[in-house]
C-alpha cells in the first residue's frame, strides 16, 4: 500500500502490516529460521545454506532490518545479524492479539 493511504489506519495497524510483510516471503522465513537456529548469522553463511544468491539474501536482510525484525553489527568485513528481541516480542504479541480477536461463531 502506498504511503498516501497508510495514514487512514492506526499506527498499530501499520506496524502489524509491516511485521506481516516481514513474514510474507518464504526466503525471509528461512533466513529468520537460520538466525534463530544459529543465534546469529553472517551473510556469507546464509549463502552456504540457502539456495539464493548473496544479492537476493542481502535484499531480504535489508527488508527484515528496515522493518526491525533483525539488527546487524559490522564485524570486520562482515555484517553479523541477530533477532531484534524487542520488536520480535512486539510482533508476536500483535499477531497473537489479532488471532485472539476471532470469534468462531461469526458464520
TORTOR-767030 format. One record per residue: residue in three letters; residue number from 1; x, y, z of N, C-alpha, C in turn. Coordinates in Angstrom, 1 decimal, always signed. Layout:
+--------+------+--------+---------+--------+---------+----------+--------+--------+---------+--------+
! drenza ! baro ! n_east ! n_north !   n_up ! ca_east ! ca_north !  ca_up ! c_east ! c_north !   c_up !
+--------+------+--------+---------+--------+---------+----------+--------+--------+---------+--------+
!    ALA !  NUM !      X !       Y !      Z !       X !        Y !      Z !      X !       Y !      Z !
...
+--------+------+--------+---------+--------+---------+----------+--------+--------+---------+--------+
! end
This chain:
+--------+------+--------+---------+--------+---------+----------+--------+--------+---------+--------+
! drenza ! baro ! n_east ! n_north !   n_up ! ca_east ! ca_north !  ca_up ! c_east ! c_north !   c_up !
+--------+------+--------+---------+--------+---------+----------+--------+--------+---------+--------+
!    UNK !    1 !   +0.8 !    -1.2 !   +0.0 !    +0.0 !     +0.0 !   +0.0 !   +0.9 !    +1.2 !   +0.0 !
!    UNK !    2 !   +0.5 !    +2.2 !   -0.8 !    +1.3 !     +3.4 !   -0.9 !   +1.2 !    +4.2 !   +0.4 !
!    UNK !    3 !   +2.1 !    +5.1 !   +0.6 !    +2.1 !     +6.0 !   +1.8 !   +0.9 !    +6.9 !   +1.8 !
!    UNK !    4 !   +0.3 !    +7.2 !   +0.7 !    -0.8 !     +8.1 !   +0.7 !   -2.0 !    +7.5 !   +1.4 !
!    UNK !    5 !   -2.1 !    +6.2 !   +1.5 !    -3.3 !     +5.6 !   +2.1 !   -3.0 !    +5.2 !   +3.5 !
!    UNK !    6 !   -1.8 !    +5.0 !   +3.9 !    -1.5 !     +4.4 !   +5.2 !   -1.9 !    +5.3 !   +6.4 !
!    UNK !    7 !   -2.0 !    +6.6 !   +6.1 !    -2.4 !     +7.5 !   +7.2 !   -3.8 !    +7.3 !   +7.6 !
!    UNK !    8 !   -4.6 !    +6.6 !   +6.9 !    -6.0 !     +6.3 !   +7.2 !   -6.1 !    +5.2 !   +8.3 !
!    UNK !    9 !   -5.0 !    +4.6 !   +8.6 !    -5.0 !     +3.5 !   +9.6 !   -4.2 !    +3.8 !  +10.8 !
!    UNK !   10 !   -4.4 !    +3.1 !  +11.9 !    -3.7 !     +3.4 !  +13.1 !   -2.3 !    +3.0 !  +13.0 !
!    UNK !   11 !   -1.5 !    +3.6 !  +13.9 !    -0.1 !     +3.2 !  +14.0 !   +0.1 !    +1.7 !  +14.2 !
!    UNK !   12 !   -0.8 !    +1.2 !  +15.1 !    -0.7 !     -0.2 !  +15.4 !   -1.0 !    -1.1 !  +14.1 !
!    UNK !   13 !   -2.0 !    -0.7 !  +13.4 !    -2.4 !     -1.4 !  +12.2 !   -1.2 !    -1.4 !  +11.1 !
!    UNK !   14 !   -0.6 !    -0.2 !  +11.0 !    +0.5 !     -0.1 !  +10.1 !   +1.7 !    -0.9 !  +10.6 !
!    UNK !   15 !   +2.0 !    -0.9 !  +11.9 !    +3.1 !     -1.7 !  +12.4 !   +2.8 !    -3.2 !  +12.2 !
!    UNK !   16 !   +1.6 !    -3.6 !  +12.5 !    +1.3 !     -5.0 !  +12.3 !   +1.5 !    -5.4 !  +10.8 !
!    UNK !   17 !   +1.0 !    -4.6 !   +9.9 !    +1.2 !     -4.8 !   +8.5 !   +2.6 !    -4.9 !   +8.1 !
!    UNK !   18 !   +3.5 !    -4.1 !   +8.7 !    +4.9 !     -4.2 !   +8.4 !   +5.5 !    -5.5 !   +8.9 !
!    UNK !   19 !   +5.1 !    -5.9 !  +10.1 !    +5.6 !     -7.2 !  +10.6 !   +5.1 !    -8.3 !   +9.7 !
!    UNK !   20 !   +3.9 !    -8.3 !   +9.3 !    +3.3 !     -9.3 !   +8.5 !   +4.1 !    -9.4 !   +7.2 !
!    UNK !   21 !   +4.5 !    -8.2 !   +6.6 !    +5.2 !     -8.2 !   +5.4 !   +6.6 !    -8.9 !   +5.6 !
!    UNK !   22 !   +7.2 !    -8.8 !   +6.7 !    +8.4 !     -9.5 !   +7.0 !   +8.3 !   -11.0 !   +6.9 !
!    UNK !   23 !   +7.1 !   -11.5 !   +7.3 !    +6.9 !    -13.0 !   +7.2 !   +6.2 !   -13.4 !   +6.0 !
!    UNK !   24 !   +6.0 !   -12.5 !   +5.0 !    +5.3 !    -12.8 !   +3.8 !   +6.0 !   -13.5 !   +2.7 !
!    UNK !   25 !   +7.3 !   -13.8 !   +2.9 !    +8.1 !    -14.4 !   +1.8 !   +8.9 !   -15.6 !   +2.4 !
!    UNK !   26 !   +8.8 !   -16.8 !   +1.8 !    +9.5 !    -17.9 !   +2.3 !  +11.0 !   -17.8 !   +2.5 !
!    UNK !   27 !  +11.6 !   -17.0 !   +1.7 !   +13.1 !    -16.7 !   +1.9 !  +13.3 !   -16.0 !   +3.2 !
!    UNK !   28 !  +12.5 !   -15.1 !   +3.5 !   +12.7 !    -14.3 !   +4.8 !  +12.4 !   -15.3 !   +6.0 !
!    UNK !   29 !  +11.4 !   -16.1 !   +5.8 !   +11.2 !    -17.1 !   +6.9 !  +12.4 !   -18.0 !   +7.1 !
!    UNK !   30 !  +13.0 !   -18.5 !   +6.0 !   +14.2 !    -19.3 !   +6.0 !  +15.4 !   -18.6 !   +6.7 !
!    UNK !   31 !  +15.5 !   -17.3 !   +6.3 !   +16.6 !    -16.5 !   +6.9 !  +16.4 !   -16.4 !   +8.4 !
!    UNK !   32 !  +15.2 !   -16.0 !   +8.8 !   +14.9 !    -15.9 !  +10.2 !  +15.1 !   -17.2 !  +11.0 !
!    UNK !   33 !  +14.7 !   -18.3 !  +10.4 !   +15.0 !    -19.6 !  +11.0 !  +16.4 !   -19.9 !  +11.2 !
!    UNK !   34 !  +17.2 !   -19.5 !  +10.2 !   +18.7 !    -19.7 !  +10.3 !  +19.3 !   -18.9 !  +11.4 !
!    UNK !   35 !  +18.8 !   -17.6 !  +11.5 !   +19.3 !    -16.7 !  +12.5 !  +18.9 !   -17.3 !  +13.9 !
!    UNK !   36 !  +17.7 !   -17.7 !  +14.0 !   +17.3 !    -18.3 !  +15.3 !  +18.1 !   -19.5 !  +15.7 !
!    UNK !   37 !  +18.2 !   -20.4 !  +14.7 !   +18.9 !    -21.7 !  +14.9 !  +20.4 !   -21.4 !  +15.3 !
!    UNK !   38 !  +21.0 !   -20.5 !  +14.7 !   +22.4 !    -20.2 !  +15.0 !  +22.7 !   -19.1 !  +16.0 !
!    UNK !   39 !  +21.6 !   -18.5 !  +16.5 !   +21.7 !    -17.4 !  +17.5 !  +22.2 !   -16.1 !  +16.8 !
!    UNK !   40 !  +22.8 !   -16.2 !  +15.7 !   +23.3 !    -15.1 !  +14.9 !  +23.7 !   -15.6 !  +13.5 !
!    UNK !   41 !  +24.0 !   -14.7 !  +12.6 !   +24.5 !    -15.2 !  +11.3 !  +25.3 !   -14.1 !  +10.7 !
!    UNK !   42 !  +26.2 !   -14.6 !   +9.8 !   +27.0 !    -13.7 !   +9.0 !  +26.4 !   -14.0 !   +7.6 !
!    UNK !   43 !  +26.3 !   -12.9 !   +6.8 !   +25.6 !    -13.1 !   +5.5 !  +26.2 !   -14.2 !   +4.6 !
!    UNK !   44 !  +27.5 !   -14.4 !   +4.7 !   +28.2 !    -15.4 !   +3.9 !  +27.7 !   -16.8 !   +4.3 !
!    UNK !   45 !  +27.4 !   -17.0 !   +5.6 !   +26.9 !    -18.3 !   +6.0 !  +25.5 !   -18.6 !   +5.4 !
!    UNK !   46 !  +24.8 !   -17.6 !   +5.2 !   +23.4 !    -17.8 !   +4.6 !  +23.5 !   -18.3 !   +3.2 !
!    UNK !   47 !  +24.5 !   -17.8 !   +2.4 !   +24.6 !    -18.2 !   +1.0 !  +25.1 !   -19.7 !   +1.0 !
!    UNK !   48 !  +25.7 !   -20.2 !   +2.0 !   +26.1 !    -21.6 !   +2.0 !  +24.9 !   -22.5 !   +2.3 !
!    UNK !   49 !  +23.9 !   -22.0 !   +3.0 !   +22.8 !    -22.9 !   +3.5 !  +21.5 !   -22.7 !   +2.7 !
!    UNK !   50 !  +21.3 !   -21.5 !   +2.0 !   +20.1 !    -21.3 !   +1.3 !  +20.3 !   -21.2 !   -0.2 !
!    UNK !   51 !  +19.3 !   -21.7 !   -1.0 !   +19.5 !    -21.7 !   -2.4 !  +19.3 !   -20.4 !   -3.1 !
!    UNK !   52 !  +19.9 !   -19.3 !   -2.6 !   +19.7 !    -18.0 !   -3.0 !  +21.1 !   -17.3 !   -3.2 !
!    UNK !   53 !  +21.1 !   -16.3 !   -4.1 !   +22.3 !    -15.6 !   -4.4 !  +22.6 !   -14.6 !   -3.2 !
!    UNK !   54 !  +23.8 !   -14.2 !   -3.0 !   +24.1 !    -13.2 !   -2.0 !  +23.3 !   -11.9 !   -2.1 !
!    UNK !   55 !  +23.1 !   -11.5 !   -3.4 !   +22.4 !    -10.2 !   -3.6 !  +20.9 !   -10.4 !   -3.2 !
!    UNK !   56 !  +20.3 !   -11.5 !   -3.4 !   +18.9 !    -11.8 !   -3.0 !  +18.8 !   -11.9 !   -1.5 !
!    UNK !   57 !  +19.8 !   -12.6 !   -0.9 !   +19.8 !    -12.7 !   +0.6 !  +19.9 !   -11.3 !   +1.2 !
!    UNK !   58 !  +20.8 !   -10.5 !   +0.6 !   +21.0 !     -9.1 !   +1.1 !  +19.8 !    -8.3 !   +1.0 !
!    UNK !   59 !  +19.0 !    -8.4 !   -0.1 !   +17.8 !     -7.7 !   -0.2 !  +16.8 !    -8.1 !   +0.9 !
!    UNK !   60 !  +16.7 !    -9.4 !   +1.2 !   +15.8 !     -9.8 !   +2.2 !  +16.2 !    -9.4 !   +3.6 !
!    UNK !   61 !  +17.5 !    -9.4 !   +3.8 !   +18.1 !     -9.0 !   +5.1 !  +17.8 !    -7.5 !   +5.3 !
!    UNK !   62 !  +17.9 !    -6.7 !   +4.2 !   +17.6 !     -5.3 !   +4.3 !  +16.2 !    -5.0 !   +4.7 !
!    UNK !   63 !  +15.3 !    -5.8 !   +4.1 !   +13.8 !     -5.7 !   +4.4 !  +13.6 !    -6.0 !   +5.8 !
!    UNK !   64 !  +14.1 !    -7.1 !   +6.3 !   +14.0 !     -7.5 !   +7.7 !  +14.5 !    -6.5 !   +8.7 !
!    UNK !   65 !  +15.6 !    -5.9 !   +8.3 !   +16.3 !     -4.9 !   +9.2 !  +15.5 !    -3.6 !   +9.2 !
!    UNK !   66 !  +15.0 !    -3.2 !   +8.0 !   +14.2 !     -2.0 !   +7.9 !  +12.9 !    -2.1 !   +8.7 !
!    UNK !   67 !  +12.3 !    -3.3 !   +8.7 !   +11.1 !     -3.5 !   +9.5 !  +11.4 !    -3.6 !  +11.0 !
!    UNK !   68 !  +12.6 !    -4.0 !  +11.3 !   +13.0 !     -4.1 !  +12.7 !  +13.0 !    -5.5 !  +13.3 !
!    UNK !   69 !  +12.8 !    -6.5 !  +12.5 !   +12.8 !     -7.9 !  +13.0 !  +14.2 !    -8.3 !  +13.3 !
!    UNK !   70 !  +15.2 !    -7.9 !  +12.6 !   +16.6 !     -8.2 !  +12.9 !  +17.4 !    -6.9 !  +13.1 !
!    UNK !   71 !  +18.6 !    -7.1 !  +13.6 !   +19.5 !     -6.0 !  +13.7 !  +20.9 !    -6.5 !  +13.4 !
!    UNK !   72 !  +21.8 !    -5.6 !  +12.9 !   +23.0 !     -6.1 !  +12.5 !  +24.2 !    -5.2 !  +13.0 !
!    UNK !   73 !  +25.3 !    -5.8 !  +13.1 !   +26.5 !     -5.2 !  +13.5 !  +27.7 !    -5.5 !  +12.6 !
!    UNK !   74 !  +28.5 !    -4.5 !  +12.3 !   +29.6 !     -4.7 !  +11.4 !  +30.7 !    -5.4 !  +12.2 !
!    UNK !   75 !  +31.2 !    -6.5 !  +11.7 !   +32.2 !     -7.3 !  +12.4 !  +33.4 !    -7.5 !  +11.4 !
!    UNK !   76 !  +34.3 !    -6.5 !  +11.3 !   +35.3 !     -6.5 !  +10.3 !  +34.7 !    -6.4 !   +8.9 !
!    UNK !   77 !  +35.0 !    -7.3 !   +8.0 !   +34.5 !     -7.2 !   +6.7 !  +33.0 !    -7.8 !   +6.5 !
!    UNK !   78 !  +32.5 !    -8.3 !   +7.6 !   +31.2 !     -9.0 !   +7.6 !  +30.2 !    -8.2 !   +8.4 !
!    UNK !   79 !  +28.9 !    -8.5 !   +8.1 !   +27.8 !     -8.0 !   +8.9 !  +27.2 !    -9.2 !   +9.6 !
!    UNK !   80 !  +27.1 !    -9.1 !  +10.9 !   +26.5 !    -10.1 !  +11.7 !  +25.1 !    -9.7 !  +12.1 !
!    UNK !   81 !  +24.1 !   -10.5 !  +11.9 !   +22.7 !    -10.2 !  +12.2 !  +22.2 !   -11.1 !  +13.3 !
!    UNK !   82 !  +21.3 !   -10.6 !  +14.1 !   +20.6 !    -11.3 !  +15.1 !  +19.1 !   -10.8 !  +15.2 !
!    UNK !   83 !  +18.3 !   -11.5 !  +15.9 !   +16.9 !    -11.1 !  +16.1 !  +16.9 !    -9.9 !  +17.0 !
!    UNK !   84 !  +16.1 !    -8.9 !  +16.6 !   +15.8 !     -7.7 !  +17.5 !  +14.8 !    -8.2 !  +18.5 !
!    UNK !   85 !  +15.2 !    -8.6 !  +19.6 !   +14.3 !     -9.2 !  +20.6 !  +13.1 !    -8.3 !  +21.0 !
!    UNK !   86 !  +13.3 !    -7.0 !  +21.1 !   +12.2 !     -6.1 !  +21.4 !  +11.1 !    -6.1 !  +20.3 !
!    UNK !   87 !  +11.5 !    -6.0 !  +19.1 !   +10.5 !     -6.0 !  +18.0 !   +9.9 !    -7.4 !  +17.7 !
!    UNK !   88 !  +10.8 !    -8.4 !  +18.0 !   +10.3 !     -9.8 !  +17.8 !   +9.1 !   -10.1 !  +18.8 !
!    UNK !   89 !   +9.3 !    -9.7 !  +20.0 !    +8.3 !     -9.8 !  +21.1 !   +7.1 !    -9.0 !  +20.7 !
!    UNK !   90 !   +7.3 !    -7.8 !  +20.3 !    +6.1 !     -6.9 !  +19.9 !   +5.4 !    -7.5 !  +18.7 !
!    UNK !   91 !   +6.0 !    -8.0 !  +17.7 !    +5.4 !     -8.7 !  +16.6 !   +4.6 !    -9.9 !  +17.0 !
!    UNK !   92 !   +5.2 !   -10.7 !  +17.9 !    +4.5 !    -11.9 !  +18.4 !   +3.2 !   -11.5 !  +19.2 !
!    UNK !   93 !   +3.3 !   -10.5 !  +20.0 !    +2.1 !    -10.1 !  +20.8 !   +1.0 !    -9.5 !  +19.9 !
!    UNK !   94 !   +1.4 !    -8.7 !  +18.9 !    +0.5 !     -8.1 !  +18.0 !   -0.3 !    -9.2 !  +17.1 !
!    UNK !   95 !   +0.5 !   -10.1 !  +16.6 !    -0.1 !    -11.2 !  +15.8 !   -1.0 !   -12.1 !  +16.7 !
!    UNK !   96 !   -0.5 !   -12.4 !  +17.9 !    -1.4 !    -13.2 !  +18.8 !   -2.7 !   -12.5 !  +19.1 !
!    UNK !   97 !   -2.6 !   -11.2 !  +19.4 !    -3.7 !    -10.4 !  +19.7 !   -4.7 !   -10.4 !  +18.6 !
!    UNK !   98 !   -4.2 !   -10.2 !  +17.4 !    -5.1 !    -10.3 !  +16.2 !   -5.9 !   -11.6 !  +16.1 !
!    UNK !   99 !   -5.1 !   -12.7 !  +16.3 !    -5.7 !    -14.0 !  +16.2 !   -6.7 !   -14.3 !  +17.3 !
!    UNK !  100 !   -6.5 !   -13.7 !  +18.5 !    -7.4 !    -13.9 !  +19.6 !   -8.7 !   -13.1 !  +19.4 !
!    UNK !  101 !   -8.7 !   -12.2 !  +18.5 !   -10.0 !    -11.4 !  +18.3 !  -11.0 !   -12.2 !  +17.5 !
!    UNK !  102 !  -10.6 !   -13.3 !  +16.9 !   -11.5 !    -14.1 !  +16.1 !  -12.5 !   -14.8 !  +17.0 !
!    UNK !  103 !  -13.8 !   -14.7 !  +16.6 !   -14.9 !    -15.3 !  +17.3 !  -15.4 !   -16.4 !  +16.3 !
!    UNK !  104 !  -15.3 !   -17.6 !  +16.6 !   -15.6 !    -18.7 !  +15.7 !  -17.1 !   -18.8 !  +15.4 !
!    UNK !  105 !  -17.9 !   -18.0 !  +16.1 !   -19.4 !    -18.1 !  +15.8 !  -19.8 !   -17.1 !  +14.8 !
!    UNK !  106 !  -18.9 !   -16.5 !  +14.0 !   -19.3 !    -15.5 !  +13.1 !  -20.1 !   -16.0 !  +11.9 !
!    UNK !  107 !  -20.0 !   -17.2 !  +11.5 !   -20.7 !    -17.7 !  +10.3 !  -21.6 !   -18.9 !  +10.6 !
+--------+------+--------+---------+--------+---------+----------+--------+--------+---------+--------+
! end
